[in-house]
């Protein structure tokens, strides 16, 4: 399993990508939103 800091770093990277101008295509944006949500769940479950 990856370390929390590594997961958080990837999560923050995805957030930045979602905000960028290049991510306007809806399909790609939707995919990243689901991926970002899944990472959030992983982080929450590890802290319960």
C-alpha angles and dihedrals in degrees: 000000000000124000118260092243091056092049092047090050091053091045091053090046090054091049090054091048092052090054095050124103092239092065097070095113105104097218093053092043091051092049092052091047091056092045091049091050091050091052089051091054091050091052092047094049092051091057097049 
